[in-house]
């Protein structure tokens, strides 16, 4: 087209020049004569001088097809302008008429909205769907579960989700609501993160506030009876990884008064924020649980979290890519009321925390130092765990626990199996305010564990079963159908029922079991493991425990002999 247009311009120019050359005979002579006469005026030159320009345009307009080319050029310029103007007007109208809210996947509000949308009828009627086997934020089951009778827990259940990149419309309190999910490859390792964008046809934030409050209430209802478990991801952000049922405090068998004292202290702390503020004391509380493995430290923390209704944030100090700066940021990003757990804090470091930790041998060929710090790299397979763990220092940990940027309102639980090796700076009050020792099982604990293991459970009535079913129904599950081909018959689950024991008989067997257990010789975990072999045989469990104790003793002696 450009070549044709240039050819037309050349042709028009040649015509104009040709007509100008023809004007040099009589007309040109008379023109010069008139110019030389005394009666000639300056206005007589104007028509003659404009003839080449007018002739040029006249020649251009007389060329066939030139107008069509001009129209195409005009349309090619006008159409993009109209498109940009329309896009600007549309964006302006949306920003004026609609209120837009974005929810990032790592934010808890994203889980609120996903639970709310999962229960909305319009979401369930979505025609363009994404099939997913991922669990809902409450960790219980997919949003819309399909299974034959719910007994086959080994097979994955699937759910329907509105597909990303598509806009879905629904009504909320008489207003249009637009929902759009998007997945973008972001983060350090290119992990896909979801973003939820909601647009509401409203002028102010009142309707959005009502929606968020309703979504949060539905999420809490779905989370009732459970605690949220959070862990840091590769981008050093907190991410909801699971939900666990609240464990009753009475299921934890400890020495009398231990668990009650801890729970009462934590409850008193949460209710005394003003007292801390009035006295200028940082509103933080730390507990150090120490003792042999398998004595119930982690189980008690989970139970206390359920009693207090707080979520649990797990800090793995030996995680690859974790350093002092990242650790401080993670602790600062915790919510005001939560429980932070640092398990096996004695084994998380090779330097600084343990006083008796050996100093590493100097490297004869050290790598050249560099002042350029880049983002954390994927862990090297040949790199030892010691090299990875040494990124967090003792000073960095202490600063993260009670430094200027440390979060207030949180409860910190740290566990260790080597209490005497911890640095005194880590154990001082203000960081670890209360120290609780967990010893091996006593005769009292052995007897109570046996009683709880074999005590008769009251059979629930039909009304209680129905009420429990409705309490657990959070709106996620729809009609159950079989997704396998061909359908498999429902499998009968064998109920584990032992003999019915009277209170006197149960007390006698429990005492016999406890008498065979030497005090402070076995952990509660090992005793529970033994009783698991006799789930429905309480008499056998009590009769064979002496033999098991002798065998455990011999195994320990062999291990000590081989170790020496």
C-alpha positions in Angstrom: 0.0 0.0 0.0 2.9 2.4 0.8 4.4 1.7 -2.6 1.2 2.4 -4.4 0.6 5.6 -2.5 4.1 6.8 -3.4 3.5 6.0 -7.0 0.3 8.1 -7.0 2.1 11.0 -5.4 4.9 10.9 -8.0 2.2 10.8 -10.8 0.4 13.8 -9.4 3.6 15.8 -9.0 4.5 15.1 -12.6 1.1 16.3 -13.8 1.4 19.5 -11.8 4.9 20.2 -13.1 3.8 19.5 -16.7 0.9 22.0 -16.4 3.3 24.6 -15.0 5.6 24.2 -18.0 2.8 24.7 -20.5 1.9 28.1 -18.8 5.3 29.7 -19.9 3.9 30.7 -23.5 1.4 33.4 -24.3 -0.1 33.4 -20.8 3.2 33.7 -19.2 4.2 36.5 -21.6 1.1 38.4 -20.9 1.6 37.9 -17.3 5.1 39.5 -17.4 3.7 42.3 -19.5 1.0 43.0 -17.0 3.6 42.9 -14.2 5.6 45.5 -16.0 2.7 47.9 -16.7 2.1 50.8 -14.4 -1.5 49.7 -13.8 -0.5 46.4 -12.4 -1.3 45.9 -8.8 0.1 43.5 -6.2 -3.1 41.6 -6.1 -2.7 40.4 -9.7 0.1 38.0 -8.6 -1.9 36.2 -6.0 -4.1 34.0 -8.4 -1.1 33.1 -10.5 1.0 32.1 -7.6 -1.7 29.8 -6.1 -2.3 28.0 -9.3 0.5 25.3 -8.8 -0.9 24.5 -5.2 -4.5 24.3 -6.3 -3.5 22.3 -9.3 -1.5 19.9 -7.1 -4.5 19.2 -4.9 -6.8 19.0 -7.8 -4.5 16.5 -9.5 -4.4 14.4 -6.3 -8.1 14.3 -6.0 -8.5 13.3 -9.6 -6.3 10.2 -9.1 -8.5 7.0 -9.0 -8.3 5.2 -5.6 -6.6 7.9 -3.7 -9.7 8.6 -1.6 -9.9 5.0 -0.7 -6.4 4.9 0.5 -7.0 8.0 2.5 -10.1 6.5 4.1 -8.1 3.4 5.1 -5.4 5.5 6.7 -7.9 7.5 8.6 -9.7 4.4 9.8 -6.5 2.8 10.8 -5.7 5.8 13.0 -9.2 6.3 14.4 -10.0 2.7 15.3 -7.1 2.3 17.8 -8.0 5.7 19.3 -11.6 4.7 19.7 -10.5 1.4 21.3 -8.2 3.2 23.8 -11.0 5.7 24.6 -13.5 2.9 25.1 -11.1 1.0 27.4 -10.4 4.2 29.4 -14.1 4.9 29.7 -14.8 1.3 30.7 -12.1 1.4 33.4 -13.4 4.7 34.6 -16.9 3.4 34.8 -15.8 0.3 36.7 -13.7 2.3 39.2 -16.6 4.7 39.7 -19.5 2.2 39.9 -17.8 -0.9 41.3 -15.7 -1.4 44.4 -12.8 -3.7 43.7 -11.2 -5.9 46.4 -8.2 -8.2 45.8 -7.3 -11.2 48.1 -3.9 -12.9 47.9 -3.7 -16.6 48.5 -1.2 -16.3 51.4 -3.6 -13.9 53.3 -6.1 -15.4 55.7 -8.9 -13.3 54.1 -8.5 -15.4 51.0 -9.6 -18.4 52.9 -12.5 -16.5 54.3 -13.7 -15.7 50.9 -13.2 -19.1 49.5 -15.3 -20.7 52.2 -18.0 -18.0 51.7 -18.0 -18.6 47.9 -18.1 -22.4 48.4 -21.4 -22.0 50.2 -22.9 -19.5 47.8 -25.6 -21.0 45.5 -24.3 -19.1 42.4 -20.8 -20.6 42.9 -22.3 -24.1 42.9 -24.1 -23.5 39.7 -21.0 -22.3 37.8 -20.9 -23.7 34.3 -17.2 -23.3 33.7 -15.5 -25.2 36.5 -12.1 -26.5 37.6 -11.9 -30.0 39.1 -9.7 -30.1 42.2 -8.9 -32.7 44.9 -7.4 -30.0 47.1 -9.0 -29.7 50.5 -10.8 -26.6 51.7 -9.1 -24.1 54.0 -10.5 -25.9 57.1 -8.6 -29.0 56.1 -11.5 -31.3 56.4 -12.7 -32.2 52.8 -13.0 -30.6 49.4 -15.7 -28.0 48.9 -18.0 -30.3 47.0 -17.3 -33.9 47.8 -18.4 -36.9 45.8 -17.9 -40.4 47.2 -20.0 -43.5 47.4 -20.7 -43.7 51.1 -17.8 -41.8 52.7 -16.2 -45.0 54.1 -13.4 -45.3 51.5 -11.0 -42.7 52.9 -8.1 -44.1 50.9 -9.4 -42.6 47.6 -9.2 -38.9 46.9 -12.3 -36.9 46.8 -12.8 -34.1 44.2 -14.5 -30.8 44.1 -15.8 -28.2 41.6 -14.2 -24.8 41.5 -14.9 -21.9 39.1 -12.1 -21.9 36.5 -9.5 -19.2 36.7 -9.3 -16.4 34.1 -13.1 -16.3 33.8 -15.4 -13.8 35.4 -18.4 -15.1 37.3 -21.4 -13.0 38.3 -23.7 -13.4 41.3 -26.0 -11.4 43.5 -25.3 -10.3 47.0 -28.0 -8.4 48.9 -29.5 -7.1 45.7 -26.1 -6.0 44.2 -24.1 -7.4 41.4 -20.9 -9.1 42.4 -18.1 -10.1 40.0 -15.7 -12.9 41.0 -12.5 -13.7 39.1 -9.7 -16.1 40.1 -6.2 -15.8 38.5 -3.1 -17.9 38.8 0.3 -16.3 38.3 3.8 -17.8 38.4 5.4 -15.7 41.1 7.7 -16.2 44.0 11.3 -17.3 44.2 10.9 -20.7 42.6 8.1 -19.8 40.1 5.3 -21.2 42.3 1.8 -20.4 41.2 -0.1 -18.1 43.5 -3.8 -17.4 43.3 -5.4 -14.0 43.5 -9.1 -13.5 44.0 -10.6 -10.3 42.7 -14.2 -9.3 43.7 -16.0 -6.3 42.3 -19.2 -5.1 44.0 -21.7 -2.6 42.5 -21.7 -0.2 45.3 -20.6 3.4 46.2 -19.0 2.9 49.6 -17.3 0.2 51.7 -20.4 -0.7 53.8 -21.4 -3.6 51.7 -17.8 -4.9 51.4 -17.5 -4.7 55.2 -20.7 -6.7 55.6 -19.4 -9.3 53.1 -16.0 -9.6 54.9 -17.7 -10.0 58.3 -20.1 -12.6 56.9 -17.2 -14.5 55.2 -15.1 -14.4 58.4 -18.1 -15.7 60.5 -18.6 -18.6 58.0 -14.9 -19.4 58.1 -14.9 -19.5 61.9 -18.0 -21.7 61.8 -16.2 -24.1 59.4 -13.2 -24.0 61.7 -15.2 -24.7 64.8 -13.7 -27.7 66.6 -10.4 -27.3 64.8 -7.2 -25.3 65.0 -5.3 -23.9 62.0 -1.7 -25.0 61.4 0.5 -22.5 59.6 4.1 -22.9 58.3 6.5 -20.7 56.3 6.8 -21.4 52.6 9.6 -20.9 50.1 8.8 -17.2 49.8 9.1 -16.8 53.6 5.4 -16.2 54.0 3.0 -17.9 56.4 0.8 -20.4 54.6 -2.2 -22.4 56.0 -1.1 -26.0 55.6 -3.7 -28.0 57.6 -6.3 -28.0 60.3 -6.4 -30.4 63.2 -9.3 -31.3 65.5 -9.1 -29.7 68.9 -7.7 -32.3 71.4 -9.5 -32.4 74.7 -7.3 -31.4 77.6 -8.5 -34.4 79.6 -7.0 -36.8 76.9 -3.5 -35.7 78.0 -2.3 -37.8 80.9 0.3 -35.9 83.0 1.1 -35.5 86.6 -1.8 -33.8 88.5 -1.9 -30.0 88.1 0.7 -29.7 85.3 -1.7 -29.1 82.4 -4.2 -27.2 84.4 -1.4 -24.8 85.6 -0.2 -24.2 82.1 -3.7 -23.5 80.7 -4.6 -21.2 83.6 -1.3 -19.2 83.1 -1.9 -18.8 79.4 -5.6 -17.7 79.9 -4.5 -15.2 82.5 -1.9 -13.8 80.0 -4.4 -13.3 77.2 -6.7 -11.4 79.5 -4.1 -9.1 81.0 -3.1 -6.9 78.0 -4.0 -3.7 79.7 -2.0 -4.7 82.8 1.1 -5.2 80.6 0.6 -1.9 78.8 0.1 0.1 82.0 3.4 -1.1 83.3 5.3 -0.9 80.1 6.0 -4.6 79.9 6.1 -6.3 76.5 2.9 -8.2 76.0 4.5 -11.6 75.3 4.7 -15.0 77.1 7.1 -17.8 76.6 7.1 -21.4 77.8 10.0 -23.9 77.7 8.9 -27.5 77.8 11.8 -29.9 78.4 12.2 -33.6 79.0 12.6 -36.9 77.4 11.1 -37.6 74.0 7.5 -39.0 73.9 6.4 -37.5 77.2 3.6 -35.4 75.8 5.1 -31.9 75.2 3.7 -31.4 71.6 0.4 -33.0 72.5 -0.1 -30.6 75.4 0.6 -27.6 73.1 -2.0 -28.8 70.6 -4.5 -29.3 73.4 -3.9 -25.8 74.9 -4.2 -24.2 71.5 -7.6 -25.9 71.1 -8.7 -24.7 74.6 -7.6 -21.1 73.9 -9.0 -21.2 70.3 -5.7 -20.0 68.9 -4.0 -21.0 65.6 -0.5 -22.6 65.7 2.5 -21.2 63.7 5.3 -23.7 63.4 8.9 -22.2 63.2 11.4 -24.7 61.8 14.7 -23.1 62.6 16.7 -25.5 60.6 14.8 -24.9 57.4 16.8 -24.1 54.3 17.0 -20.4 53.4 16.1 -19.2 56.9 18.4 -16.6 58.4 18.2 -14.0 61.1 16.4 -11.4 58.9 13.8 -13.9 57.6 13.2 -15.3 61.1 12.5 -11.8 62.5 10.2 -11.0 59.6 8.2 -14.3 60.2 7.8 -13.6 63.9 6.8 -10.0 63.2 4.2 -11.2 60.7 2.4 -13.4 63.2 -1.1 -12.3 64.2 -1.5 -10.7 67.6 -3.0 -13.7 69.3 -1.5 -17.1 68.3 0.8 -19.8 69.4 4.3 -20.1 68.0 6.1 -23.4 68.3 9.8 -24.0 68.1 10.3 -27.8 68.5 13.6 -29.4 69.5 15.3 -26.0 69.8 18.4 -27.8 71.1 18.8 -29.7 67.8 18.1 -26.8 65.5 21.6 -25.2 65.8 25.1 -26.4 65.8 26.6 -23.2 67.2 25.6 -20.7 69.8 22.4 -22.2 71.4 24.0 -25.3 72.8 26.8 -24.5 75.3 28.5 -27.9 74.8 28.3 -27.8 71.0 31.7 -28.5 69.5 33.3 -25.8 67.4 33.6 -26.8 63.7 37.1 -27.5 62.4 38.5 -24.7 60.2 38.3 -25.2 56.5 41.8 -25.4 55.0 40.5 -24.1 51.7 37.8 -21.5 52.5 35.8 -20.0 49.7 36.5 -16.4 48.8 34.3 -13.9 50.5 31.9 -11.9 48.5 29.9 -8.8 49.4 27.1 -9.4 47.0 24.0 -11.0 48.6 21.4 -12.5 46.4 18.1 -14.3 47.1 18.2 -17.7 48.8 19.2 -20.4 46.5 17.8 -24.0 46.4 19.5 -26.2 48.9 22.5 -28.1 47.6 22.0 -31.9 47.9 25.7 -32.2 48.9 25.4 -29.6 51.6 25.3 -30.9 55.1 22.5 -30.1 57.5 24.9 -28.3 59.7 25.7 -25.8 57.0 22.0 -25.2 56.4 21.2 -24.9 60.1 24.0 -22.4 60.9 22.2 -19.6 59.0 20.2 -18.6 62.1 22.4 -17.5 64.9 21.7 -17.3 68.7 21.7 -13.5 68.6 19.3 -13.5 65.7 17.0 -15.8 67.5 17.1 -13.8 70.7 16.4 -10.6 68.8 13.5 -12.2 67.0 11.9 -13.4 70.3 12.0 -10.2 72.2 13.5 -7.6 69.9 12.0 -4.3 68.9 10.2 -5.9 65.9 8.9 -8.9 67.8 5.1 -9.4 67.7 3.2 -8.8 70.9 0.3 -10.9 72.1 1.7 -14.2 70.9 2.5 -17.2 73.1 5.7 -19.0 72.4 6.3 -22.7 73.2 9.8 -24.1 72.8 10.5 -27.8 73.3 13.9 -29.4 74.0 15.2 -32.8 75.0 18.5 -31.3 76.4 17.6 -28.6 78.8 21.0 -28.3 80.5 22.7 -27.5 77.2 20.7 -24.4 76.3 22.3 -21.0 76.6 21.3 -19.1 79.7 20.4 -16.0 77.6 17.7 -18.0 75.8 16.2 -19.4 79.0 16.0 -16.2 81.0 12.6 -14.7 82.0 11.2 -12.4 79.4 12.0 -15.0 76.7 11.1 -18.2 78.4 9.0 -17.2 81.4 7.9 -20.6 82.6 9.9 -23.8 82.5 8.0 -27.1 82.7 9.7 -30.5 83.0 8.2 -33.6 81.4 9.4 -36.7 83.0 9.0 -40.3 82.0 5.8 -42.0 83.0 5.0 -42.5 86.6 2.7 -45.2 88.1 -0.1 -42.7 88.3 0.3 -41.8 84.6 0.4 -45.5 83.6 -2.7 -46.3 85.6 -4.7 -43.3 84.1 -3.6 -44.1 80.6 -4.8 -47.7 81.0 -8.1 -46.5 82.3 -8.7 -44.0 79.5 -7.7 -46.7 77.0 -10.3 -49.2 78.0 -13.1 -47.3 79.7 -16.5 -47.8 78.3 -17.8 -45.1 76.0 -21.4 -44.1 76.3 -23.4 -45.0 73.2 -24.8 -41.8 71.7 -28.6 -41.5 71.1 -30.1 -41.0 67.7 -30.7 -37.3 68.5 -27.1 -36.8 69.5 -25.9 -38.4 66.3 -28.2 -36.1 64.2 -27.1 -33.0 66.1 -23.4 -34.0 65.7 -24.0 -34.5 62.0 -25.4 -31.0 61.5 -22.7 -29.5 63.7 -20.1 -30.9 61.3 -22.0 -29.9 58.2 -20.3 -26.7 57.1 -22.0 -26.6 53.7 -19.1 -28.0 51.7 -20.5 -31.4 51.0 -23.2 -32.1 48.4 -24.9 -35.3 47.5 -22.5 -38.2 47.6 -22.0 -40.3 44.5 -19.5 -42.8 43.3 -16.8 -41.5 40.9 -15.1 -44.8 40.2 -15.9 -47.0 37.3 -17.4 -49.5 37.8 -19.0 -48.8 41.2 -17.5 -50.7 44.1 -19.8 -52.0 46.9 -19.7 -50.2 50.2 -17.2 -51.8 52.5 -18.2 -52.6 56.1 -16.1 -51.0 58.7 -15.3 -53.4 61.6 -16.0 -51.8 64.9 -13.4 -52.3 67.6 -15.3 -53.2 70.7 -13.7 -54.9 73.7 -15.3 -56.6 76.6 -17.5 -54.5 78.9 -15.6 -53.9 82.2 -17.2 -52.8 85.4 -15.6 -49.9 87.2 -14.1 -52.2 89.9 -12.7 -54.6 87.3 -11.2 -51.7 85.3 -9.6 -50.2 88.4 -8.1 -53.6 89.3 -6.6 -54.2 85.8 -5.3 -50.6 85.7 -3.6 -51.0 89.1 -2.1 -54.3 88.0 -0.8 -52.7 84.8 0.7 -49.7 86.7 2.4 -52.0 89.3 4.3 -53.8 86.5 5.6 -50.4 85.2 8.6 -49.2 87.0 8.3 -45.5 87.7 10.2 -43.1 85.4 11.4 -45.9 83.1 9.2 -45.6 80.1 7.7 -42.7 78.1 4.0 -42.2 77.7 4.5 -42.8 73.9 6.0 -46.2 74.5 3.2 -47.2 76.9 0.6 -46.1 74.4 2.4 -48.1 71.7 2.2 -51.2 73.8 -1.5 -50.8 74.5 -2.2 -50.3 70.8 -1.3 -54.0 70.4 -4.2 -54.9 72.7 -6.9 -52.5 71.5 -9.8 -54.9 72.5 -7.9 -57.1 74.9 -7.6 -55.3 78.3 -6.9 -58.6 80.2 -4.0 -59.6 77.9 -2.5 -56.1 78.1 -2.4 -56.3 81.8 -1.1 -59.8 81.9 1.7 -59.4 79.4 3.0 -56.0 80.5 5.7 -57.5 82.8 7.2 -59.5 79.9 7.2 -56.3 77.7 8.9 -54.3 80.4 11.7 -56.9 80.7 12.2 -57.0 77.0 12.4 -53.2 76.8 15.0 -53.3 79.6 17.1 -55.8 77.7 16.9 -53.8 74.5 18.1 -50.7 76.3 21.1 -52.5 77.8 22.1 -53.9 74.4 21.9 -50.4 72.9 24.0 -48.9 75.7 26.6 -51.7 75.4 26.9 -51.3 71.6 27.2 -47.5 72.0 30.0 -47.7 74.5 
